[in-house]
């Protein structure tokens, strides 16, 4: 039971950190990248979600 509480606490802290990093990325004009079922999605700074790779990533 103690291990489950520790795991839940770690996941809560990690989730908060990820959300903050994603928010900062968007604020700095950098798209967030996600994968679901092998498909890549990009969340653009304006909130749009697309499968089209942003030009900043095409180098």
Backbone atoms as SQL, in Angstrom:
CREATE TABLE atoms (id INTEGER PRIMARY KEY, chain TEXT, resi INTEGER, resn TEXT, atom TEXT, x REAL, y REAL, z REAL);
INSERT INTO atoms VALUES
  (1, 'A', 1, 'UNK', 'N', 0.819, -1.194, 0.000),
  (2, 'A', 1, 'UNK', 'CA', 0.000, 0.000, 0.000),
  (3, 'A', 1, 'UNK', 'C', 0.866, 1.262, 0.000),
  (4, 'A', 2, 'UNK', 'N', 1.964, 1.196, 0.735),
  (5, 'A', 2, 'UNK', 'CA', 2.882, 2.332, 0.806),
  (6, 'A', 2, 'UNK', 'C', 3.494, 2.629, -0.566),
  (7, 'A', 3, 'UNK', 'N', 3.828, 1.552, -1.304),
  (8, 'A', 3, 'UNK', 'CA', 4.408, 1.715, -2.634),
  (9, 'A', 3, 'UNK', 'C', 3.429, 2.368, -3.601),
  (10, 'A', 4, 'UNK', 'N', 2.159, 2.014, -3.479),
  (11, 'A', 4, 'UNK', 'CA', 1.137, 2.599, -4.350),
  (12, 'A', 4, 'UNK', 'C', 1.018, 4.101, -4.100),
  (13, 'A', 5, 'UNK', 'N', 1.067, 4.529, -2.855),
  (14, 'A', 5, 'UNK', 'CA', 1.001, 5.956, -2.521),
  (15, 'A', 5, 'UNK', 'C', 2.201, 6.684, -3.116),
  (16, 'A', 6, 'UNK', 'N', 3.380, 6.100, -2.982),
  (17, 'A', 6, 'UNK', 'CA', 4.585, 6.704, -3.542),
  (18, 'A', 6, 'UNK', 'C', 4.471, 6.823, -5.059),
  (19, 'A', 7, 'UNK', 'N', 3.995, 5.764, -5.716),
  (20, 'A', 7, 'UNK', 'CA', 3.823, 5.801, -7.168),
  (21, 'A', 7, 'UNK', 'C', 2.839, 6.887, -7.578),
  (22, 'A', 8, 'UNK', 'N', 1.746, 7.009, -6.862),
  (23, 'A', 8, 'UNK', 'CA', 0.732, 8.024, -7.170),
  (24, 'A', 8, 'UNK', 'C', 1.316, 9.426, -6.989),
  (25, 'A', 9, 'UNK', 'N', 2.095, 9.627, -5.933),
  (26, 'A', 9, 'UNK', 'CA', 2.719, 10.931, -5.692),
  (27, 'A', 9, 'UNK', 'C', 3.707, 11.280, -6.810),
  (28, 'A', 10, 'UNK', 'N', 4.499, 10.298, -7.234),
  (29, 'A', 10, 'UNK', 'CA', 5.465, 10.532, -8.307),
  (30, 'A', 10, 'UNK', 'C', 4.744, 10.880, -9.607),
  (31, 'A', 11, 'UNK', 'N', 3.697, 10.128, -9.932),
  (32, 'A', 11, 'UNK', 'CA', 2.935, 10.401, -11.157),
  (33, 'A', 11, 'UNK', 'C', 2.288, 11.787, -11.113),
  (34, 'A', 12, 'UNK', 'N', 1.804, 12.193, -9.973),
  (35, 'A', 12, 'UNK', 'CA', 1.179, 13.519, -9.827),
  (36, 'A', 12, 'UNK', 'C', 2.208, 14.620, -10.083),
  (37, 'A', 13, 'UNK', 'N', 3.384, 14.478, -9.495),
  (38, 'A', 13, 'UNK', 'CA', 4.455, 15.470, -9.677),
  (39, 'A', 13, 'UNK', 'C', 4.912, 15.496, -11.132),
  (40, 'A', 14, 'UNK', 'N', 5.095, 14.315, -11.726),
  (41, 'A', 14, 'UNK', 'CA', 5.548, 14.230, -13.121),
  (42, 'A', 14, 'UNK', 'C', 4.515, 14.832, -14.063),
  (43, 'A', 15, 'UNK', 'N', 3.255, 14.558, -13.836),
  (44, 'A', 15, 'UNK', 'CA', 2.189, 15.090, -14.685),
  (45, 'A', 15, 'UNK', 'C', 2.167, 16.616, -14.644),
  (46, 'A', 16, 'UNK', 'N', 2.319, 17.162, -13.455),
  (47, 'A', 16, 'UNK', 'CA', 2.337, 18.622, -13.304),
  (48, 'A', 16, 'UNK', 'C', 3.540, 19.218, -14.046),
  (49, 'A', 17, 'UNK', 'N', 4.700, 18.585, -13.923),
  (50, 'A', 17, 'UNK', 'CA', 5.909, 19.075, -14.586),
  (51, 'A', 17, 'UNK', 'C', 5.755, 19.044, -16.101),
  (52, 'A', 18, 'UNK', 'N', 5.166, 17.970, -16.631),
  (53, 'A', 18, 'UNK', 'CA', 4.962, 17.856, -18.079),
  (54, 'A', 18, 'UNK', 'C', 4.020, 18.949, -18.567),
  (55, 'A', 19, 'UNK', 'N', 2.927, 19.169, -17.859),
  (56, 'A', 19, 'UNK', 'CA', 1.967, 20.205, -18.261),
  (57, 'A', 19, 'UNK', 'C', 2.613, 21.590, -18.266),
  (58, 'A', 20, 'UNK', 'N', 3.450, 21.865, -17.278),
  (59, 'A', 20, 'UNK', 'CA', 4.149, 23.152, -17.231),
  (60, 'A', 20, 'UNK', 'C', 5.117, 23.285, -18.406),
  (61, 'A', 21, 'UNK', 'N', 5.842, 22.227, -18.718),
  (62, 'A', 21, 'UNK', 'CA', 6.789, 22.254, -19.844),
  (63, 'A', 21, 'UNK', 'C', 6.056, 22.446, -21.159),
  (64, 'A', 22, 'UNK', 'N', 4.912, 21.772, -21.329),
  (65, 'A', 22, 'UNK', 'CA', 4.121, 21.927, -22.554),
  (66, 'A', 22, 'UNK', 'C', 3.626, 23.365, -22.693),
  (67, 'A', 23, 'UNK', 'N', 3.170, 23.933, -21.610),
  (68, 'A', 23, 'UNK', 'CA', 2.675, 25.318, -21.633),
  (69, 'A', 23, 'UNK', 'C', 3.807, 26.277, -22.018),
  (70, 'A', 24, 'UNK', 'N', 4.980, 26.081, -21.424),
  (71, 'A', 24, 'UNK', 'CA', 6.126, 26.946, -21.737),
  (72, 'A', 24, 'UNK', 'C', 6.536, 26.819, -23.206),
  (73, 'A', 25, 'UNK', 'N', 6.503, 25.600, -23.716),
  (74, 'A', 25, 'UNK', 'CA', 6.848, 25.394, -25.126),
  (75, 'A', 25, 'UNK', 'C', 5.932, 26.205, -26.025),
  (76, 'A', 26, 'UNK', 'N', 4.633, 26.096, -25.785),
  (77, 'A', 26, 'UNK', 'CA', 3.668, 26.831, -26.610),
  (78, 'A', 26, 'UNK', 'C', 3.861, 28.337, -26.472),
  (79, 'A', 27, 'UNK', 'N', 4.123, 28.800, -25.260),
  (80, 'A', 27, 'UNK', 'CA', 4.364, 30.234, -25.037),
  (81, 'A', 27, 'UNK', 'C', 5.595, 30.720, -25.794),
  (82, 'A', 28, 'UNK', 'N', 6.569, 29.836, -25.980),
  (83, 'A', 28, 'UNK', 'CA', 7.802, 30.186, -26.697),
  (84, 'A', 28, 'UNK', 'C', 7.717, 29.896, -28.188),
  (85, 'A', 29, 'UNK', 'N', 6.521, 29.543, -28.658),
  (86, 'A', 29, 'UNK', 'CA', 6.326, 29.331, -30.084),
  (87, 'A', 29, 'UNK', 'C', 6.771, 27.975, -30.595),
  (88, 'A', 30, 'UNK', 'N', 6.935, 27.031, -29.704),
  (89, 'A', 30, 'UNK', 'CA', 7.395, 25.694, -30.082),
  (90, 'A', 30, 'UNK', 'C', 6.218, 24.716, -29.990),
  (91, 'A', 31, 'UNK', 'N', 6.002, 23.952, -31.029),
  (92, 'A', 31, 'UNK', 'CA', 4.903, 22.985, -31.040),
  (93, 'A', 31, 'UNK', 'C', 5.190, 21.818, -30.096),
  (94, 'A', 32, 'UNK', 'N', 4.154, 21.317, -29.459),
  (95, 'A', 32, 'UNK', 'CA', 4.258, 20.091, -28.668),
  (96, 'A', 32, 'UNK', 'C', 4.014, 18.919, -29.612),
  (97, 'A', 33, 'UNK', 'N', 4.721, 17.830, -29.371),
  (98, 'A', 33, 'UNK', 'CA', 4.618, 16.653, -30.230),
  (99, 'A', 33, 'UNK', 'C', 4.078, 15.488, -29.414),
  (100, 'A', 34, 'UNK', 'N', 3.083, 14.805, -29.986),
  (101, 'A', 34, 'UNK', 'CA', 2.467, 13.658, -29.333),
  (102, 'A', 34, 'UNK', 'C', 2.406, 12.504, -30.318),
  (103, 'A', 35, 'UNK', 'N', 2.339, 11.282, -29.795),
  (104, 'A', 35, 'UNK', 'CA', 2.131, 10.105, -30.627),
  (105, 'A', 35, 'UNK', 'C', 0.992, 9.290, -30.030),
  (106, 'A', 36, 'UNK', 'N', 0.093, 8.849, -30.900),
  (107, 'A', 36, 'UNK', 'CA', -1.020, 7.998, -30.465),
  (108, 'A', 36, 'UNK', 'C', -1.202, 6.914, -31.512),
  (109, 'A', 37, 'UNK', 'N', -1.114, 5.686, -31.064),
  (110, 'A', 37, 'UNK', 'CA', -1.243, 4.530, -31.959),
  (111, 'A', 37, 'UNK', 'C', -0.304, 4.623, -33.160),
  (112, 'A', 38, 'UNK', 'N', 0.916, 5.100, -32.923),
  (113, 'A', 38, 'UNK', 'CA', 1.910, 5.178, -33.982),
  (114, 'A', 38, 'UNK', 'C', 1.786, 6.378, -34.903),
  (115, 'A', 39, 'UNK', 'N', 0.800, 7.244, -34.649),
  (116, 'A', 39, 'UNK', 'CA', 0.607, 8.447, -35.460),
  (117, 'A', 39, 'UNK', 'C', 1.118, 9.656, -34.685),
  (118, 'A', 40, 'UNK', 'N', 1.884, 10.510, -35.358),
  (119, 'A', 40, 'UNK', 'CA', 2.443, 11.698, -34.711),
  (120, 'A', 40, 'UNK', 'C', 1.509, 12.880, -34.925),
  (121, 'A', 41, 'UNK', 'N', 1.277, 13.622, -33.844),
  (122, 'A', 41, 'UNK', 'CA', 0.446, 14.830, -33.878),
  (123, 'A', 41, 'UNK', 'C', 1.258, 15.992, -33.321),
  (124, 'A', 42, 'UNK', 'N', 0.988, 17.179, -33.836),
  (125, 'A', 42, 'UNK', 'CA', 1.645, 18.391, -33.375),
  (126, 'A', 42, 'UNK', 'C', 0.589, 19.351, -32.853),
  (127, 'A', 43, 'UNK', 'N', 0.820, 19.883, -31.662),
  (128, 'A', 43, 'UNK', 'CA', -0.036, 20.936, -31.124),
  (129, 'A', 43, 'UNK', 'C', 0.710, 22.244, -31.341),
  (130, 'A', 44, 'UNK', 'N', 0.163, 23.067, -32.207),
  (131, 'A', 44, 'UNK', 'CA', 0.806, 24.331, -32.556),
  (132, 'A', 44, 'UNK', 'C', 0.553, 25.372, -31.474),
  (133, 'A', 45, 'UNK', 'N', 1.387, 26.410, -31.417),
  (134, 'A', 45, 'UNK', 'CA', 1.222, 27.447, -30.396),
  (135, 'A', 45, 'UNK', 'C', -0.168, 28.095, -30.367),
  (136, 'A', 46, 'UNK', 'N', -0.887, 28.083, -31.499),
  (137, 'A', 46, 'UNK', 'CA', -2.239, 28.663, -31.505),
  (138, 'A', 46, 'UNK', 'C', -3.293, 27.670, -31.020),
  (139, 'A', 47, 'UNK', 'N', -2.862, 26.460, -30.633),
  (140, 'A', 47, 'UNK', 'CA', -3.777, 25.450, -30.116),
  (141, 'A', 47, 'UNK', 'C', -4.230, 24.432, -31.145),
  (142, 'A', 48, 'UNK', 'N', -3.953, 24.684, -32.417),
  (143, 'A', 48, 'UNK', 'CA', -4.323, 23.762, -33.486),
  (144, 'A', 48, 'UNK', 'C', -3.574, 22.444, -33.328),
  (145, 'A', 49, 'UNK', 'N', -4.264, 21.334, -33.543),
  (146, 'A', 49, 'UNK', 'CA', -3.623, 20.019, -33.539),
  (147, 'A', 49, 'UNK', 'C', -3.662, 19.491, -34.968),
  (148, 'A', 50, 'UNK', 'N', -2.498, 19.085, -35.452),
  (149, 'A', 50, 'UNK', 'CA', -2.368, 18.663, -36.843),
  (150, 'A', 50, 'UNK', 'C', -1.374, 17.514, -36.955),
  (151, 'A', 51, 'UNK', 'N', -1.455, 16.805, -38.074),
  (152, 'A', 51, 'UNK', 'CA', -0.458, 15.781, -38.366),
  (153, 'A', 51, 'UNK', 'C', 0.641, 16.332, -39.272),
  (154, 'A', 52, 'UNK', 'N', 0.448, 17.525, -39.779),
  (155, 'A', 52, 'UNK', 'CA', 1.437, 18.133, -40.667),
  (156, 'A', 52, 'UNK', 'C', 2.590, 18.687, -39.833),
  (157, 'A', 53, 'UNK', 'N', 3.798, 18.258, -40.179),
  (158, 'A', 53, 'UNK', 'CA', 4.974, 18.688, -39.441),
  (159, 'A', 53, 'UNK', 'C', 5.228, 20.187, -39.639),
  (160, 'A', 54, 'UNK', 'N', 5.403, 20.942, -38.550),
  (161, 'A', 54, 'UNK', 'CA', 5.700, 22.372, -38.687),
  (162, 'A', 54, 'UNK', 'C', 7.033, 22.583, -39.402),
  (163, 'A', 55, 'UNK', 'N', 7.130, 23.680, -40.114),
  (164, 'A', 55, 'UNK', 'CA', 8.350, 23.947, -40.906),
  (165, 'A', 55, 'UNK', 'C', 9.591, 24.013, -40.020),
  (166, 'A', 56, 'UNK', 'N', 9.435, 24.401, -38.755),
  (167, 'A', 56, 'UNK', 'CA', 10.589, 24.481, -37.842),
  (168, 'A', 56, 'UNK', 'C', 11.221, 23.107, -37.605),
  (169, 'A', 57, 'UNK', 'N', 10.462, 22.055, -37.792),
  (170, 'A', 57, 'UNK', 'CA', 10.980, 20.706, -37.577),
  (171, 'A', 57, 'UNK', 'C', 11.528, 20.081, -38.850),
  (172, 'A', 58, 'UNK', 'N', 11.431, 20.763, -39.992),
  (173, 'A', 58, 'UNK', 'CA', 11.881, 20.201, -41.271),
  (174, 'A', 58, 'UNK', 'C', 13.285, 20.653, -41.640),
  (175, 'A', 59, 'UNK', 'N', 14.246, 20.295, -40.851),
  (176, 'A', 59, 'UNK', 'CA', 15.627, 20.648, -41.163),
  (177, 'A', 59, 'UNK', 'C', 16.447, 19.420, -41.396);
